[in-house]
Amino acid sequence: MTDFDKYLEEAVTKDLPSSEDEADIKDEDTCSVQELAAKFRLQYRPQDESVVSLKRDYVLSLGADHRFTRIAAGLSSTAVHIYDLETAGGLKTLQDVPAKENTETSATICGVQFLDEGSDALLVGTTDGMVRLFDLRTSGEQARFEYKSDPEAQFPQVPKSLTCFDRNANSRIICCGTEQYIGSVHLLFFDVRERKQLGGFYESHQDDVTSVRFHDRNPDMLCTGGTDGLINLFDIKQTDEDEALQNTINTESSVHRLNWHRNVYDKDIISCITHTNDFKSYECEEGDEVASFERSDITEAIRRKNAGNFNLVNAHNLEDNGVFLLAGTNYNRGEILRSVSVLSKEKLEPLANFAGNKQIVRDSLFDAKRQLLVTGGESGIVSVWTQDATGNVSNSGKLKTKIKSHKKTPY
C-alpha cells in the first residue's frame, strides 16, 4: 500500500467529519440481519464513488441535468465538481468550477442547478449573496445575479447572505431566499435571459427562508419555507405580493427542505422535512395534511433504536408517483442508510437498505427510471447506488479520489 493509499484510507475511515459527538451515543438495529434482509426488499450497493477532495470539504448540494447524465457536486469550499454519469452508474470526472476567490466572509454553497434542458449551463449559489451562471463548455462565468439596493423599494436594504435558491421550470426566473435582516426576510427574483433583477417579496416570512422550490412543470408556481414554520405558495405571474400569495401552511415547526410530489389523482403535494427530522406533507390547494411522521416514527421504520442519532435526508418520487424517505443515522460515521415508503397518512414500510455507506449524507438525487440514487455528504464522497439484482450486498464500487489542483483558473 502506498503512502497515498494509507492517507486515503485514513481520511475515509478514521477521521471523518461528523454532525454529532458520537462518543457516548449507542445505537443498534431492532431486528436481526436476516429480518432486515426480509423487511427491506431492495438491496443497493455503491456502483461507483468519488472523493472530491483530500481536504475536509463537505458535499452540501447535488444537482443533475434534465436527462440525469451529468452531476454537479457543490462543496463547502464553494468549489463544484462536475461528473458525467454513465448509463450503468459509473462516475467520470469531467471538470471543476473553482472555489470562489476573495470572499469577505466564510461563504459556502447554498445550491447548484443545471439550467434549461441541457447540461452545459450551471447555476452556483453561495451564501455571500450571489448566484453565478457558468458555461461548462468554456469554464467561464457568464453572469452574476446579486441584489442591487433600490432606495425607492419598501425594503431597500437586503442582507448579503443567501440561504437557498431555485430556477423555475422554463429556466427564465431565479428565486433566492435570504436570512432575516433588521426584522425583514426577502425572496428575490431575477430574470435569467435579461440578466436583471425583477424585484422581491418581503412580507410573507418572518424568519430565515430555508427552502425555495419551483414546481417541476408549472413555471409560475413556487413554494417557500422558513424557520418561522411557514410554507407559502405563490403564483409569480402576479407581481403584487398579496395577490401572488395563494396559500400559507403552518407546519408548527422549522422548515428544512421542501419537495413537490403528485398523488394518484395527479394533485400537487408539498412535502416538508423539518429541522427536527420530522416529515410532513400537504395537499397544495387546500393545505390539508396528507401525512405526518415524527422522528421517532421513521427511526422505528428503518429498524433503529436511538432516534437521537436519526437523520432524515430527503424525500424522493418513485416512477408510480409513490414517495420514499431516505434516512440514516449519525452513529458510526453514518454507516446506516435506508429508505422507507410512505404508504398512507399513518403508515411507513421498509423499502431499501444501502449497505457500505461511508459518510453522513447531506443531499441526494434519485433517477426513478433507472432506480439509481446519488448521495453526497460530510466525508466529501459522491456515491452512485444501484440495485443488486442478486439480493446480495457488495462493495464493488471502487473509491476514486480527486486531488485538487492549486493552479488558479481565471474566470
N, C-alpha and C positions, 0 to 999 in steps of 0.2 A: 504494500500500500504506500503510495506516495505521500509526501507531506501535505499536498493539496487535498488528497482524498481524506486524510486524517482531519484536516481543518474543516472540510465539508461535513464529515460525519459528526464532528463535534457541534458545528453550527446547527445542524438539522436535529440532532437527538439529545443534546445535553444542555444547551443554553438558549432555549427559545424564549422569545418574549411572551409574557402571559398577562391575561386580563385580571387575574386574581392571584393572591398569595395562596398557593395550594398546599403548603407545608402541613397544615393541621386539618385539612378538609378531606374526609374519606368519602368514597363513593364506590358503588358496585352495581352490577345488574341485579334485577329482581327475579331472574329465572336462569336456568342452565343454558349452556351453549346449544344443546340440542333443541330446547324450547325456542331459543332465539331464531335458529335456522327455520323452525316450523312457523313461527309467527311472522317473521319478515320474509315474505315470499320472493322478494327480489334481492339478489346479492350483486353488489357493484365492486369493481376493482379499479385501481388507478391505471388507466391505459397509458398515460404519459404525464410527466411532471417536469416543471422547470423552476429552479431557484432564480429569482430575478436579481439578487444581489448578495454579495458576501457580507454586506453591512446589515444592520438590524432594521431594514425597511419593511414596514407592513404593506401588504396589498389591501388597500382600503376600498377600491372601487373596480368593478369589472364592466366592460361593455362589449357587445357583439354587433356585427353588421347585420343587415336585413336577412342575408342568406345563412347566417351563422357559420361563416367560413373564415372570419377574422376576429381576433380577440384583442382587446386593449385592457391592460392591467395598470391602474393608477396607483402609485406608491405614496407613502407618507412623505417622501422627499420631494414630491411634486413631479418626479420623472414618470414617464409612461412607457411600458414595454408593449410592443405590438407583435402578435403571433398570427401566422396562418394556421388554421385548424383543418387538418386533413380529414377526409371522409371517415377514416377508421378511428379518428380521435387523436391522432398524433399532433404534437405541437412543433411548429417550425418557426424559429425566431426570425422575424422579418426586419425590424428596426426599432430604434428608440426615439422617443421625444425627450430631449434632455430636461433635467430639473430646471425650474425657473431660477434665474440668477438675480442677484441684487434685490432680494425681498427684504423689506424693512422689518417684517415680523416673521415669526416661525410659521410660515404658511404651509399648508398641506393640501392634498387633493380633496375636493368635495364632489367629484363626479367625472366620468368620462362617457361620451356618447358619440356614436357614429352619426353622420349627417346624411340625409337623403337615403336612397336605396342602395347606394354604392358602398365601397369600403375604403375610399381614399380621403374623405373629409372627416376630420375628427375634432370634436369639441372637448376641451380640457378645462374644468373649473377648479379654481384654487381659492382657499379661504381668505386670501388677501384682497378679494373683491373683484375678480375678473374671470371671464370665460374667454379662452383663446381658441381660435379656429386654425387648424393645421391642414395643409395639403400633404399627405404622406408620399405622394409621387415626387415632391420636391423637397421634403423635410423642412418646409418653410412655414413660418407663421403668416397667415393670410389676414387675420383681423383680430381685434380685441373688443370685447363687449364689457364695458365697465361704466359705473354710474357717473354721470356728469351732473353736478349740482345745478339746480334750476331755482333761482331766487324767487320766481313767481309761483312755484309749486307750493302746495299746502304744507308739505314737509320737505323743505329743500335739503336738509342735511340727512344723509344716509350713511350708516357705518361702512367702513372699508372692510367688511367681513361678510363673505357669503357662506352659507351653510349647506346649500344644495341648489341644483338646477336641473332643468329638463328641456328638451325641444319637442315641439308638437308633431303630429303625425305627418304633416306635409313639409316639415323642416323649415318652415318660414319664421317661426316665433320661438324665442328662448325666454323662459321664465326663471328667475333666480329668487331664492329666499334668503333673508338676512337674519342676523341676530337682533334682539331688542336693543334699541339705541335711544337714549333720552326718552324712554317711555313709548317709543314707536317701533313698529315692525313693518317691514316692507316686502312686497312682491314686485319685482322689477321686470319689465318686458322689453325685449329688443327684437328688431327686425333683422333677420339673418342676411337677406339678399341686399338690402339697402344699407346694412351696417350702421343702423342708427337706433337710438333709444326711443321707445314708444311711450313710456310713462310707467305708472305703477298703481298698485292698490296698497292703501296704508292703514285701513281701519278694521280689517277682518280678523286679524290675530292680535293677541295681547302679549305674546311671549315668542321666543325664538321659533322661526319656521325651520322644521327639521326635514320635511319631505315635500317635494312638488312633483306631481306625476300627471302628464297629459294622457288622455285616452288614446289607445293604440290605433283607433280607426277614425274617431271624430277629432279633427284638429282644433276645434273650438272648445272642447271640454277639458277642464283642468280641475284636479283635486289637490288640496294642500293640507298639511298637518303641522302641528307645532307642540311645544312643551306646555301650552295652555290647555291641551287636551282636545282641541277642536279640529275637526275635519271640515273644510269648506269646499264646496263645489261651485265652480264658476263657468259661465258661458262668456268666453273672452271676446265674442263678437260685440258685446256691449262694453263700451268704453267707460261708462259710469259704474263705479264700484258697487253701489247699491243695486243697480239693475243687473249687473253681472253675477252677483251672488245668488245662486239658485237654491242652495240648501246648506245648513250647518248642522253637524252632528257632534254631540258632546260625548267623547269616549270616557270621560271621568278619569282619565289617566294622562300620560305624557306620550305623544305620538313619536315613534322612532322611524318607521318605514311604512309606506303606503304602496298598494298594488291594485291593479284593475283585474277583474275576473268577469265571467259571464255564467249565469245559471242555465238550467235545462230549457228555460223559456226565453233564452237569449237576452235576458235583462242584465243590466250592468250591476256588478257588485264591487264595492271597495273594501279591501282588507287592510287591517292595521296591526302592525306589531308594535307593542309599547316598549318603553324603556325598562319596564319591569318584566319583560319577556312574556307577556300575555298576548293572546291573539283574539282579535275581534273582526267581524265583517258585517257589512251593512248593505241593504238594498239601496241603490243610488238615488232613485227619485223620491221615495218616501222617507228614507233614513231608518227604516225598520231593521232591527238587529237580526242577522241571519245566523251567526254563530258566535260563541264566546267561550274561550278556554283559558283558564288561569295557568300560570307557570307550572304549578304542581300537577295539573291535569295532563299537560303534554309530557312532563317528566315521567309520569306513570306510563303514558302511552309508548314512550321509547324504551320502557323497561329499565329505568334507572331509579335509584333510591333517593338521592340527595338533590332536591330542587335548587339548593343554593349554588350548585355547580352548573345549572342548566343555562343554555344559550340558544335562543331562537334566532336562526339566521335569516330565513326568507320564506316567502310563500310563492309557490310556482303553479302554473296552469298545466294540466295534462291535456293530451290531444282530444279527449272526450269532454273537455271543459271541467273536469274534476280538479280539485285543488289539493296539493300536498304541502306539508310544512317540513322544511329542512331544519333539523335541530341537532345540537351537540352538547358537549359539556366542556368546561374548562379544566376538568380533572385530568391529570397526567398529560398535560400539554395538548389537550383537545383530541385525544385518540378516539373518542366515541363520536361518530357522526351517523345519524339515522334520519329516516323520514317517516311521516305518518299521513294517511289520507284523511281529509275532512269529509266524513260521510253524511253528517247531519248537524243540527244545531248543538247536539249534546254527545256526538259520538265520533271518536277518532279510532283509526285502525292502523296497526303497523304496516308499513309498505316496504321499505328498503333499508338494508344495512350496508354502510360504506366502511369496509374494514381496511386498515392500513393508513388511516388518516394521520398526518404528521403535525398538525397545527390547529390552533383555534381559528375557525373560519370566520371571516368578516363579511364576505359577499359571495354571491353565487349567481350563475346563469343556467338556464335549462332549455335544451332543444327538445321539444315534445315529439317531433317527428322521428328523431334518432334515439330518443330516450337517453340523452347524453347530458351530463352535468359538469359544469366548470366551477371550481372553487378557488378562492384566494384568501390569504389570511395573515396572521401575525408572525409567521416564520418566513414570509416573503416567498411562498411557494404557490405557483399556479398549477392546479391539478385538473386533469380531464378524467372523468369517471364514466365507465361503460358497464353495461350489464354483463355478468358472467353467465354465459349460456349453460354451462355445466352445473351451475348452482354452487360451485366451489369458489372460495375467495382466494385470490392470489395477489401477489405484489409484483407483477411482471413489469409494471411501469418503471422505466429507468429514470432516476433523478438526475436531470441535467442542471448545470449551473451556468449562470450568466455573469461574467466578470465585467464590471463597469469600466469603460474607458475614461481616463482622466483628461482626455483631449476635449477642449471646449469647442462646441459646434455652434457657430454664429447662426442666428435665425436669418 
